[in-house]
Amino acid sequence: MEFGKDAVIEVKDACIFQGLDAVLQNVNFSIEKDEFVFLIGRTGSGKSSLLKTLYADLSLKMGQAEIVGFQLSKIKKSEVPYLRRKLGIVFQDFQLFPDRSIAENLFFVMKATGWKDKEKMKNRMIEVLLKVGLADAATKMPHQLSGGEQQRVVIARALINQPSIVLADEPTGNLDPDVADGIFKLFQEINNEGTAILMATHNHDLLRKYPYRVLKCEKGKLLDSKTSDITINTSY
């Protein structure tokens, strides 16, 4: 498969599995380095399985996919940490260590992705917390922060290694509307600085307000607003 020079993700004739079940078939799409793309669909339609396949939590059993230079059909277990250094991953449920400070949470990711210089680690931690508007949060514990602040920490964690693309799975799903709007604007800022965003969402207000490209999981297929008319409704 020839990888497009401006693409950070390219998927061809892929079949996305959840266990033994094929949840999406004949998946074809690419995302360029500066794009912002919504991923939508009903619960159970394959959104999370697609994202997990892209960051190699689920294996790609059929078809081809390349993301930030890694061929997912051929990736070895030992290569997965190197793939994830080039990705930012934002989860709906935060996945912060509750017994460690925010600084310790960020340092854990740095160590896991190969950082060794303590001064550089400290400086990068301060940079990413400043970026998400949490300059005074380093010594706090996760439970001392609001849900919106914890999600900002998760975004900071995703930005540590200056990723080519951020994969976000329902990042505003558990947040109040006003807080969710602030988080979304932060994603826009990150995108405007050149990082691609693929965001799974159920928030139809965002879809109506911002005319970004949409990928929709529906009846085992992945529809693309570049080539299909996609109806935005409130039923998922």
N, C-alpha and C positions, 0 to 999 in steps of 0.2 A: 504494500500500500504506500503510495506516495503521499507524504505529509505536506499539506499546504503551508507555504512559508509564513503566513500570518495567522495560522490556526494554532490554538492551544489544545483543542480537542477535535479529533476527527474519528467518527464512528461509521463503519460500513458493514451492512448486512449482519448486524449483531442480534443475538438472542439473549435476553436478560433473564436470568433464573433467580428464583428464591427457593432454595432447596432443590427439589426435583421438578418444581413447577416453572414453566416458561411464562413469565408475567408480561414480557414485551417481546415481540418478534419483528424481524426485518427492520431493525432500527438503523437509521441513516441520518446523521447530522454532523455539522462542524460548528465550532465557535471560534471566532477570531480574538486576537489578543486584547482588543479594547471593547468587546461587546458586553452588554448587560442583557441577560436572557432570563425570563421567568420559566419555571417548570411547574405545570399545574396538572390536576387530575384528582379524581375521587380517592378517598382512603382505600388502599389496597390495589391501586391501579398500576403501581410499579415505580413511582417517583423515588422513594427511598432506596429501592433495589438498584435503580439506575445510578444514583449517586454513590452507593456503596461499591458498585462495580467500578466506577470511575476512580475511586481512591483505593481500589484493590482489597476491600474488605470482603467482597464476593468475587469469585473467579469468573472470568469471561470464558465460557465453554464453547460458544459458537460465534463466528464472525470475527471482525477485526476492530480494534480501537487503539488509538494512540493519544496519549495525553502528556503534555509537557515533555515530549520526546521519548516516552516509555511505551512499548508495545504491550498492551494488557494481556493479550492472548499468550504471550511468551514470558511474562514477568516471573522472576523467581522470588521466593519468599524473602531472600536476603536483600533483594532490590527494593522491596516495598518501602522501607524507611527513607531511601533516597528519593523515591517518587513523592512521598509525603512532605519532603523538604521543599518541594517546588509547588506544593498546593497549600491553600488555606482551607481548613474545614471548620464550619460553624454548625453546631448542633442546637436543636431546639431546647434540649434539657441541660445545657451548659457543660456538664461533665467536668466540673472543677473538683479538685480534692478538698473536701470540707475541713480537713484537719491541717491545712497548710495555708499560709498567707498568700495573697495575690502574687507577690514577688516570687515566692517559692513555687507556685503553680507555673509561672512563666519560666522560671529557671529549669524546672523539670523538663519542659518541652525543649528548651535550648540544649540541655545535656543530651536528651534523647536524639537530637538531630545534629549532634557533632560539635556544638560550641564548647570551647575549653578555656578561653581567655576570660577571666572573671571580670576584668574591667570593661571589656567589650560587651559582655553579657549584661552587666549593670546598665551601661549606657543604652543598649538596645531596649532593655526593659523600660527604662524611663521614656525613651522615644515613642514606643508603641502605646504606653499609657497616656502620654500627652496627646497622641494622635486621636485617641478615642475619648478624650476629655476627662480622664481619671488620674490626673497628676498626683493626687494625694491619697491614692488607694493602695500603694505598694505594701504597706505594713498591715492592712486590714485583712480580716478573715472573710471568706465568701458570705457567711451568714450576716455579716455587718453591712452588706450591700443590698440594694433593692434588686428586683429581677432585671430591670433595665440596665442597671450598673453591672450586674453579673454578665449579661449578654455583651456589654461593651468589653469586659475583660476577655470573653471568649473570642471576640473579634480581634482584640489586641494579640491574643495568643496565635490566631490564624495569620496575622501579619508579620510575625517575628522574622520569618525567613524570606520576606519580600517575594511572595508567591506570584506566579504568572496568572493564576486564576484562584478565586475563592468559590468553593462549593458550599452553599448554605441550605440546610434542611429545615424549613419552617422557622427562620430565625426570629420572627415576630409573633409566632403562634401563641406563646404564653404571656404576652405583654398587653397592657392596656393600650387603647388606640393612640393616645398622645405619645406614649413612650415608644410604641411601635413606629410612629412617624419619624421620631428622632433617630431611631436605629436605622430605618430605611435611608434617611438622608446621609447617614454615615457611610452606608454601602455605596451610595451615589458618589460621594467624595472619593472613596477608594477607587471606584471605576473611572472617574474623571482623571485620576492620576495615572491611568494606564493598566490597571489590573482588571482582567475579565471577571465577570460575576455570573454564576449559574445559581439561581435562587428558587428553590421549591417553596410554594406558598399556597395557602387557601384564602388569602386576603384579597377578595375581589375588588375592594376599594382601590388598592394599589394598582391592580390590573387596569381599572378604568381610568385612573388618574395619570398613569405613566405609560406611554405608548411603546414600551420595549417589545422586542421580539418574544414570542411565546412558543414553548414546546408543551404539548398536551398529551398525557398518557390517557388513552381511551380505547377500551375493548381490545387490549393486547397490542395496540399500535401506538407509535409516537408521531403525532401530527405536528407540523412546523408552520407557524404563521407566515413564513417566507413563501410557502408553496400551497398552503391550505387556508380556507376561511375557518377561523376558530371562534366559536361562540363563548363569550365570557358570561357565566351565570353564577348564581349564588348557592347552588345546590351541592357544593363540595367544599 
